[in-house]
Amino acid sequence: MKNVIFLRHAKLNPPFQDYEKLTFQDFSKLARGETQPGIELLSNDIMEQVIQKYKLENVQEILSSPSLRAVMTARKLAETLQLTTIIKERRFLSEIYFDPDILTTERQFQQEGLMAIRTQIYQSSLSEGRGVESFASVLKRVNDLTRTIHELSSENILCITHSFYMRVLIQILLEHKTPVNIRHEDLFNTVNYSYLEGFQVYVN
C-alpha cells in the first residue's frame, strides 16, 4: 500500500497571485504556458504547517509538474524536509492545457472571470471540443501517473500539481469513478484546492 499526497503548488509571484485580477492577455499567456512565473517567498513557518497538516515527514519521493511554480514548490518542500532525493519532473502532473482565446472572449472574462473558463474547460474537454486538452489525453496522463506510482519502490510519495488537473484526480482516485461516469458538473463542483492544499490517497 502506497501513501500518495497531491498538493497544489504555492502561490505565484505578483501579479499572478489572483487570476481574477489578471488581464485577459496575461491570463491567456499563463494558461498556454507562455509565461512561467515563480512562487512567492515561503517562510519556514508556512512550510512546517504544510508538513504537519499533510504528515509529510515520511515522504521519500517527490514528483512534480514541469512548470516553474510547481518545481519551485517541490524544491522548497524538499529543502525543508532535508530530502536528498532528486525531484522528478513529470508531464503527467501538468495542468490541463487550455487556450482562453479560443474558449471565451475578453469581454466575457472581464464580466464572469474564471467561472466562464471553468465551465468551458470541462464541457469542451469531455466533448472533445476546441481550445482545451482532450479528456482522452488527460486520462492517459492519469494512467501514466498511476503506473509510475506502482513502479516506484518508495512507499510515501508527494506529487506537486495544479488545480484543474486535481479535480480529475479526485474523481478517479478518491471518488473511484470510471471515466464514462464523469460529468462536467462533477468536475466543476468538486473541491477547488487553494495553494499548498491537497489530498491523500492510498494506492495498492
Secondary structure, DSSP 8 states (H G I E B T S, - for coil): -EEEEEEE---BSTTTT-GGGS-HHHHHHHHHTS----B----HHHHHHHHHHTTGGG--EEEE-SSHHHHHHHHHHHHHHT--S--EE-GGGS---B-HHHHS-HHHHHHHTHHHHHHHHHHHHHTT-TTB--HHHHHHHHHHHHHHHHH-S-SEEEEEE-HHHHHHHIIIIIS---GGG--HHHHHHS----TT-EEEEEE-
